[in-house]
């Protein structure tokens, strides 16, 4: 029998931090809310660094991805850990969803299932093309370049024609080792922000609006972005739900990021099923919804 009902997966920086900044405090507060909600349902939870080699993963009833926010910087190690640990415990979200969601090629699957996404071109690892050639082929005047496996705006660049030449070297370096993606720049992002909608067991819970700091296009708080309470429209909630239900299977928990595309339509920029920030601290009742979704998953599998 597992010793722990639930292990909340984090990374080493957030297990027992000696210095706690606002960023870290948010993580601790959210895990505290979720742990208390789980305890109210009779489930005991602990927090563990996913890379902790001393932890016996057979002691985990389920392992829930919460803040493994170094995985994209240690992707080979994280990938190997996934393969090994899936045999020892059950992941939430399930392993197949985690694998699918790790690489943003999943956006093409969503598009094939009728979900509107921004116009996107993927450049596969090892291709010998140039950045100038890819941008010329796209016909787009302003683009976003970023890795297919990434987070926290890692190697994310906003480029115009005059920027291409000086980014050729970094493009060649990146494409030699990993797939990249090119998207047409969405004008609404710096103007209106990005909406994040949270879903538990496929049902809408709450939303926030992420706004970039003036002069920037990145909405992440790492780059000065701010987060605000938000009431989404029925169309936004519906699009988020369609994106969540286009995942196979429907995730236990997930976040859908929605923007307004250059044609004025809501579009899914990302579906986060691995370690999404859920802003439980802004909506404490949502911790109970997540705990309920986890309890349901444990009891029915």
C-alpha positions in Angstrom: 0.0 0.0 0.0 1.3 3.5 -0.8 2.3 5.6 2.2 0.9 8.8 0.7 -2.4 9.3 -1.0 -1.1 12.1 -3.1 2.3 13.5 -3.9 2.2 17.1 -5.2 5.1 17.3 -7.6 7.3 20.4 -7.5 11.0 21.1 -8.1 13.9 21.5 -5.7 13.6 25.3 -5.5 10.2 25.1 -3.8 10.4 22.1 -1.4 11.9 23.8 1.6 13.0 27.2 0.4 15.3 29.1 2.7 14.4 32.5 1.1 10.8 33.0 0.1 10.1 35.7 -2.5 6.6 36.6 -3.7 6.8 34.1 -6.6 7.7 31.2 -4.2 5.1 32.3 -1.7 2.4 32.0 -4.3 3.4 28.4 -4.9 3.4 27.6 -1.2 0.1 29.3 -0.6 -1.6 27.4 -3.5 -0.3 24.0 -2.4 -1.4 24.8 1.2 -5.0 25.5 -0.1 -5.0 22.3 -2.1 -3.5 20.2 0.7 -6.2 21.5 3.1 -9.0 20.8 0.6 -7.7 17.3 0.1 -7.4 16.7 3.8 -11.0 17.7 4.2 -11.8 14.8 1.8 -9.8 12.4 3.8 -6.8 12.5 1.5 -3.2 13.1 2.8 -0.8 15.0 0.5 2.9 15.8 0.6 5.1 17.9 -1.6 8.1 16.3 -3.3 10.8 17.4 -5.8 10.2 15.3 -8.9 14.0 14.8 -9.2 14.4 13.6 -5.6 16.4 10.3 -6.1 15.8 9.3 -2.4 12.0 9.2 -2.7 10.4 5.8 -3.3 7.7 6.5 -5.9 5.9 3.3 -5.1 4.9 5.2 -1.9 2.8 7.6 -3.9 -0.8 6.7 -4.5 -0.9 9.3 -7.3 1.6 12.0 -8.3 0.0 15.3 -9.3 2.0 17.7 -11.4 1.9 21.1 -9.7 5.1 23.2 -10.1 7.7 21.1 -11.9 8.8 24.4 -13.4 12.4 23.3 -14.3 11.4 20.4 -16.6 12.0 22.4 -19.9 15.5 23.2 -18.8 16.2 19.6 -17.9 14.1 17.9 -20.5 16.2 14.8 -21.1 16.3 14.1 -17.3 12.6 14.8 -16.9 11.7 12.6 -19.9 13.7 9.7 -18.5 12.1 10.2 -15.1 8.7 10.1 -16.6 9.4 6.8 -18.3 10.8 5.2 -15.2 8.3 6.6 -12.7 5.1 5.8 -14.7 5.7 2.1 -13.8 5.8 3.0 -10.1 2.8 5.3 -9.5 -0.1 6.9 -11.3 0.3 10.4 -12.7 -2.3 13.1 -12.7 -2.9 14.1 -15.4 -2.3 10.7 -16.9 1.0 9.8 -18.5 -0.4 9.8 -22.1 -1.7 13.3 -21.6 1.5 14.5 -20.1 3.6 13.1 -23.0 1.2 14.7 -25.5 1.1 18.1 -23.8 4.9 18.4 -23.4 5.4 19.3 -27.0 3.4 22.1 -28.6 2.8 20.1 -31.7 -0.3 19.2 -29.8 -1.8 22.4 -31.1 -2.0 20.8 -34.5 -4.1 18.0 -33.0 -6.4 20.6 -31.4 -6.7 22.4 -34.8 -7.6 19.1 -36.5 -10.3 18.6 -33.9 -11.9 22.0 -34.7 -10.3 24.2 -32.1 -9.1 27.6 -33.4 -5.4 28.3 -32.8 -3.0 31.0 -34.1 -1.4 30.4 -37.4 1.6 28.3 -36.7 4.5 26.7 -38.6 6.7 24.1 -37.0 10.4 23.7 -37.9 11.7 20.2 -36.9 15.0 19.6 -35.2 17.8 19.1 -37.6 16.3 20.9 -40.5 18.8 23.0 -42.5 16.5 25.9 -43.4 17.2 29.4 -42.4 15.1 31.7 -40.2 14.9 34.2 -43.1 13.6 31.4 -45.4 10.9 30.3 -42.9 9.7 33.8 -42.3 9.7 34.6 -46.0 7.6 31.5 -46.6 5.1 32.5 -44.0 4.5 35.9 -45.5 4.0 37.3 -42.0 5.4 40.8 -41.3 5.8 40.2 -37.6 6.3 36.8 -35.9 6.9 35.0 -32.6 9.7 32.3 -32.6 9.9 29.9 -29.7 10.7 26.2 -29.0 8.1 23.5 -29.3 9.1 22.4 -25.8 9.2 25.4 -23.6 7.8 27.4 -20.7 8.1 30.7 -19.0 8.8 32.4 -22.4 12.1 30.5 -22.7 13.8 31.5 -26.0 10.7 33.4 -27.1 11.4 36.2 -29.6 9.2 38.8 -31.2 10.7 39.5 -34.6 10.2 42.0 -37.5 12.0 41.9 -40.8 14.9 44.0 -39.4 15.4 41.5 -36.6 15.8 38.3 -38.6 19.5 38.5 -39.5 20.7 38.9 -35.9 18.7 36.0 -34.8 20.0 33.5 -37.4 22.7 32.3 -35.2 20.5 31.5 -32.2 17.9 29.9 -34.6 20.6 27.6 -36.0 21.8 26.7 -32.6 18.3 25.9 -31.3 17.1 24.1 -34.4 20.1 21.7 -34.4 18.8 20.2 -31.1 15.1 20.9 -30.8 11.9 21.7 -32.9 10.9 25.3 -33.1 7.6 27.0 -33.9 6.9 30.2 -35.7 3.6 32.0 -35.2 2.2 35.2 -36.7 2.3 37.9 -34.0 -1.1 38.4 -32.4 -1.7 42.2 -32.1 -4.2 41.7 -29.3 -1.8 40.3 -26.8 0.0 43.5 -25.8 -3.3 45.4 -26.3 -5.8 43.2 -24.5 -3.8 40.5 -22.7 -4.4 36.8 -22.5 -7.2 35.0 -20.7 -6.5 31.9 -18.7 -9.5 29.6 -17.9 -9.3 26.7 -15.4 -11.2 23.5 -15.8 -11.6 20.5 -13.4 -13.0 17.2 -14.8 -13.9 19.1 -17.9 -16.0 21.7 -16.1 -15.2 25.5 -16.1 -14.1 26.8 -12.7 -12.7 30.3 -12.9 -10.5 32.6 -15.0 -7.9 35.4 -14.9 -6.6 38.0 -17.3 -2.9 38.2 -17.8 -1.6 41.6 -19.0 2.0 42.3 -20.2 3.8 45.3 -18.8 3.8 48.3 -21.1 6.2 47.8 -24.1 6.4 44.1 -23.7 4.4 41.2 -25.3 5.1 38.5 -22.6 2.3 38.2 -20.1 4.3 36.0 -17.6 5.0 37.6 -14.2 8.7 36.7 -14.8 8.7 39.6 -17.2 6.6 42.1 -15.3 3.2 40.8 -16.4 0.2 41.2 -14.0 -2.8 39.0 -13.3 -6.3 40.3 -12.8 -9.7 38.8 -11.9 -11.8 38.2 -15.1 -15.3 37.1 -16.0 -15.0 35.3 -19.4 -17.8 35.5 -22.0 -19.9 32.4 -22.8 -18.0 32.1 -26.1 -14.6 32.1 -24.3 -15.8 29.5 -21.8 -17.2 27.4 -24.7 -13.9 27.5 -26.6 -12.0 26.6 -23.5 -14.3 23.6 -22.9 -14.0 22.5 -26.5 -10.2 22.6 -26.2 -10.3 20.6 -22.9 -12.7 18.0 -24.3 -10.5 17.7 -27.4 -7.8 16.3 -25.2 -7.9 12.5 -25.0 -8.8 11.6 -22.3 -10.4 14.7 -20.7 -7.9 16.0 -18.1 -8.6 15.9 -14.4 -7.4 19.5 -14.3 -6.1 21.9 -16.9 -5.8 25.5 -18.0 -6.7 26.9 -21.4 -5.0 30.2 -22.5 -7.1 32.2 -25.0 -6.3 35.3 -27.0 -8.1 37.2 -29.7 -6.5 36.4 -33.0 -5.7 38.9 -35.8 -9.1 38.2 -37.3 -11.0 39.1 -34.2 -11.8 35.5 -33.1 -11.0 33.8 -29.8 -8.1 31.4 -30.3 -6.4 28.9 -28.0 -2.8 29.8 -27.5 -2.0 27.0 -25.2 -3.5 24.1 -23.2 -1.6 23.5 -19.9 -2.0 20.0 -18.5 1.4 19.4 -17.0 2.1 22.0 -14.3 -0.3 24.9 -14.9 -0.5 27.8 -12.6 -4.1 27.8 -11.5 -4.5 30.9 -9.4 -6.2 29.1 -6.6 -5.0 31.9 -4.3 -7.4 34.3 -6.1 -10.3 31.8 -6.0 -9.8 29.6 -2.9 -13.1 27.7 -3.5 -11.4 26.4 -6.7 -9.1 24.3 -4.4 -12.1 22.4 -3.3 -13.1 21.8 -6.9 -9.6 20.5 -7.7 -9.6 18.3 -4.6 -13.0 16.9 -5.7 -11.6 16.1 -9.2 -8.6 14.4 -7.7 -10.7 12.4 -5.2 -13.0 11.3 -8.0 -10.0 10.2 -10.1 -8.6 8.2 -7.2 -11.9 6.5 -6.4 -12.9 5.6 -10.0 -9.6 4.2 -11.2 
